[in-house]
């Protein structure tokens, strides 16, 4: 078998996280595309494991196509290992038009606010399972970033490795940090307004699961164990990687903290430099008008409804591309598309700046003249720039696809 593969399509910032973790730990890996899998890569050069990062599950299924989906199913059934995080976990479930490696499905949300959960949360661990390291004990504090939920089906074929417990001190619901509220605030809100913000609906629900599919196995995790500087999550990921590679336990440090704005520049191209500055200007505009803020050095936070995740992914990818030394293939591609990229970026910066300022105006006017800025107009403006969620569209999709392609081309030559 070959190295670990990471499915690169539709992974955005989440693909960078797992790629960065494996690089930090000197674990051999390759970034692969859905069309390569459809063309037989998993059968001709089977990896020790296929990792599918977060992102949009339907987008990943589309990149694989029906032939690629069958190829992944065959790979796992013949003894391969599938490790999926968040969107990659959702891709593996039944009822999604995806892989159906388990009969478990994705659970819908009765309350839309429940989807917007982020930060660290305690998991109660299945200590009898070999994929759970003894060193973690009974609990682990791990990060979730806007996770889905599992809906269990069947009997016994799929096992929970960890179940949700109490939220950690940095836990957020939408744009509220519940850990920073004075004691008793949440109870007061529930009594006064009938609004419950605590994630009690998650209590004892599966967060990370595993099972067998044919001769192989799958590990599906809504928590992002690859999150930088998250010690217990990183310890667990390291243990899983040792297990799937049939290697003895390796003592690895936590994934290094990611200071995104301090990413070094090795490809000092003026158009890429301009794009990086444009995105920094967009972020500064959002910060100046209370719409965006930095949750930590690599992850933006945003006011409810603002497309902060998309802006974050673009900025992370342009930082990644400029931190790499381009090869001939990347330079050739860039020559063919950089004029269009610059034009799209200029339109995007102007459009997003106008959109953010309109959102700020709407915030101001909501109490004074609530109908002066129409929500429908803001939605249409956002969709033109970013496409309707959860997928990528508009100018955002054009810019994103170019940066993802450049990252893949440069890395495939280095692997």
N, C-alpha and C positions, 0 to 999 in steps of 0.2 A: 504493500500500500504506500501511497504518497503522503504528502503533508496534509495538514488541516486546510480545508477550503472554507472561504467566507463568501457567501452569495452577496454580491455587491449591489445588485439592482434594487432600487427603491429603498435604500438604507439610510441615505442622508447623513446626519451627524452620528446616528447610532452605529453605522458601519465603521466610521472613524474610531469610535470608542473601542470596539473589540479589536480592530486592526492595531490600534495604539497599545492595547494591553498585551497582545501577543508579541508585538515588537519589543516592548519593554522587558518581556520575559524570555526573549530570544527563542520563541517557539516557532518552528518552521511553518509557514502558512502561505496561501495564495489567495488573491482576490479573483473570483470567477464570476462569470455572467450567466444569465439564464439561457442565452442562445448556445453557449458552450455546453451546458448540461444537456440541452435538447439534442445537441449534435453527438452526444455519447461520451462526454468527458468522465462521468462517474464510473462508467464500465471499462473504459480504456485505461484510465489512471485513477483507480478508486482511492479516496483519501481515508485517513484514519477517522475523520469526522467531518461532517458538513455543518458549519455554523451559519445560521440565518439570523441576522441582527434585527433590531426593531425597524419600524417603518410601516408602510401600508400593506397589509396582507394581500389585498386584491391586486395591488400593483405588482407585487412579487409573483403572484400566480400568473398574471398577464405576461410578465417577462419570461417565465418558464414555458408558458403555453401548455397545451395538453400533452405534447410529447415530453417536455421537460418534467412535468408533474409525474408522468409514468416512470421516467428515468430515476427520479428521486425515490419513488416508492420501491422500485426494483432494487436500487442501491441499499436501502435500509433493510428490505426483506431478505437480502442475500448476506446480511451481516454487518452493514454499515451503521454508523451512529449519527443521529440528527440532533443538534443542539440549537434550539430556537429561543430567542429573547423577544418578548412583547409581540410586535407584529410577526416576527418569525415563529413565535409560539402559536399565534392565531392561524398562521398558514397551515400548520400541521393538524388542526382540528377538523372534525366532521362538520358538515353543514355550512361550509364557507366557500365552496368551490375550489378548495385547496387539496391538501395531500391526504387527509383522512387517515393519518397514522394511528389515531385513537378514535373511539366512538364518543369521546367527550366533545362537547360543543362550546362555542363562545356564548356566555350569558349576556343577555341584553341588560340595559340599565332602566330601572323603573323611574329613577330620578336623574335627570341629565347632570345635575351637580355632582353626582357620585362618580362620574367619569373623570372629573378634573381633580384627581388626587396626585400629590407628588411629595417627594421627600423620603426620609427613612421611616421604616416601620419594623416592628419586631415580628419575627416568625417563630412559631413553635415547631421544633424540628422532629423529624422521624429518625431517631438516633439508631434504629436498627438497620437502616438502609446503607449499603456500602457507598453510595454516592454522597452521603452526608458525612463530613469529616468529624471524627471524635473530638477534635480540638475545639469545636464550636460549642459543645455542651448541649443544653436543652433549647437555647434560643440564639438567634442571630439578628443583628440590626442591619437591614439591607434596604437599598433605595428602590423606589418605584417612581416611574415617570409617566403619569397618565395611563395607567394599566387597564387592560381588559380584565375579564373574569372568566374562570372556567365554569362550565355547567356539567357536572358529572353525569355519566350514563354507564349502564352496564354494571357488572359485578366483578371486581377483583383484578381486571386486566391492567388498569392504570392505577398507580400508587402516588399519593401525595408525599413529597419529600419535606415540605414545609407548609404551615398554615398560618394565616394572618393573625396577629395579636394586636397589641397596643401600638399606636403611632409614636414615633420618635419626636424629639424636640424641634426638628426642622420640618415638620409635616405641614403641608399646605392643602387647603381645599380651594380650588380655583385661585384667586389672587389674595386669599387670606391665610396668613400664617397662624394656624390655630394654637401653636405652641407659645406664641408671643402674647396671647390674650390674657388678661387678668383672670385669676382663678374665679370660677363661677359664671364667667361671661356666657359660655356656651349653654349652660343650664338656664340662665336668664333669658337668652334669646329663644330657646325652645319653649319656655313657659309663656313668654310674651307674644311671640310671633308664630309658634308652631314649626319653627325651622330647626332641623337637626343637622349640624355640620360634622359631627364626629363620624368616622367611618365604621360605625358599629355593625353595619350590614356586611362588612368583610370578616368579622370575627369568626375564626375557625374555618374559613373557606380556604380551599387549596390555592397556594401561590406558585409553587413549583411542583411539577409532576413528572413522572417517568413511567415507562412501560416498554413492552416488547412489540415489535412488528415483524413477523416472520422470524428470521434468525438475528435480526438487528434490534436496536433500541432507540428510543427517543427520550430527550430531556427537554421539557418545555417550561420556561420561566418568565413570568410577568415581571418580577424584580430584575433590575439591570445589574447583574453581578459584575459587569465589566466597568462600572462607574469609577472614575478616577478617585483615588484617596478615600476609598470606602473599605476599611481593613477587613471586616468580617465577610463582606460580599466578595472581595477579591480572594480571600483565603478559600472560600467555597468554590469559586470558579477555578482556581489553581488545582484544587483537589479533583474536580470533575475532569479537567484536562488530563491529569495524570491517569485517572481511571480509564478514560476512553482511549488513551494511547498505550495502555498496559505498561505504564512506567511506575517505578517506585516513587514514593512520596518525595516531592521536591519542596524545600523551604524557599518560598519566593517572597520578595517584599510586596507591599501594596502597590497597585498601579500608581505611577507618579501623578501628582496634582497636575492639572492642565491649565496653564496660564495662557489662554487663547490669544490675548492681545499682545503677548510677548513672543509669539511664534517667530523664529528667525526667518529671514528672507534669503533664499539661495537662488531663486529664479526672479531676478530683478527686472521683470518685463514692465514697461510703462502702462500698458493696458490693464494688466493684472493689478499693478500698484494702484491705478486709478479706481478699479473695482473695489479693492480693499478699503480705500479711503471713502468711497461712496457709501459702502455698508456701515463704516464707522460713523459717518455723518448721519445716516438714517437712524442708527442706534442712539446717537447723541440727541437727535431730535425727539425720539421717543422718550428718552430719559428726561429731557428738559420739560416735557409736557405730561409727566407722570403716567406714561403709558407702558414704558419698558424700564427694566432695572436688572442688574446682574444678581442672580441667585447665588452664584459662585463663579469662579474665574472662567468657567467654560460654558455655563448655562444661563441664558436669559430667563427672566421672569416677565410676565406681562399682565396687563389688565384684562379681565375677562372679555374675550371676543377679538382681541388684537392678535394678528398672525405672528406672534413672537417666535414660535418654533421654526417657521419657514425662514425668517430673517436670520435666526441663529444658525440654521443649517447652511445657508449661503455663506455666511461669514466664516464658519468653521471650515468649509470646503475651500474658499479662496485662500484662507490662511494655510491650509494643508498644501494646496497646489504651489503657492509661492515658497513653501519651505522645502520643496523638492528640486533636485537638479533635473532639468528636462532632458529626455533622450531625443534621438532624431525623429522617431515616430510622433512624439508629442509636439515637437517643434513644427513638423510638417502639418499636423492637424491644426495647430494654433494659427499658423499662417493662413490657413483656408477659412478660419471662422472668427478671427479676432476682431475684424471690422464689424461684423454683425453683432458680436458679443458686446463691443463698446457701445454700439447704437442702442441695443436692448438695455444695457446697464444705465445709460443716460436717461432713457424713457422711464425705466424702473425707479431710479432715484427720485426723479421729479414726481412720478405718480405716487410712490409710497409716501413721500414727504407731504404731498397734498392730502392723501388719505389720512395720515396720522393727525394732521392739523384739523381736518374735518371731524375726526373722532374726538379731538380735544374740544372743539367748538360744541359738539353735541353734548359732551359732559357738562360744559358750562351752562348751556341753554336748557338742559333737560328740566330743571326746576322752574325756570323763568318762562320759557316759551317751548314747551315740550314737543310741539309739532313743527318747529322752525327748521330742524335738520331731520330729514326723514330716514328712519332706519333702513328702509328699502334701498334708498340711494347709497348709503354707506355699504350695504351688503353688495350691491352691484359693482361699486368701486373696488371693493376688496376682491371680489371674484374675478374681475377683469385683470387684476395684478397677480393674484395667487391661485386662481381657480377655486371652485367650490370644495370645501373640506369634505373628507380627509385627504383627497388626492392632491397632486400637484398640477397646476395649470397656469395659463397666462404667461406673462413675462418671466415669472418665477421659474416655471418649468423649463423654459428655454435656457436660462442662465444655469440652473441646477444641472441639467443634463450635460452641458458642456464641461462644467467643473468636475462632475463625477467621471466623465469619460477621460478627461486629462489625468485624473488621479489614478484611474485603472490602468491606462496606457503606461504611465511612468512606473507604476509598481509591478506590472507584469514583466517588464524588462529587467527588473531588479530581483525577481524571485527565482 
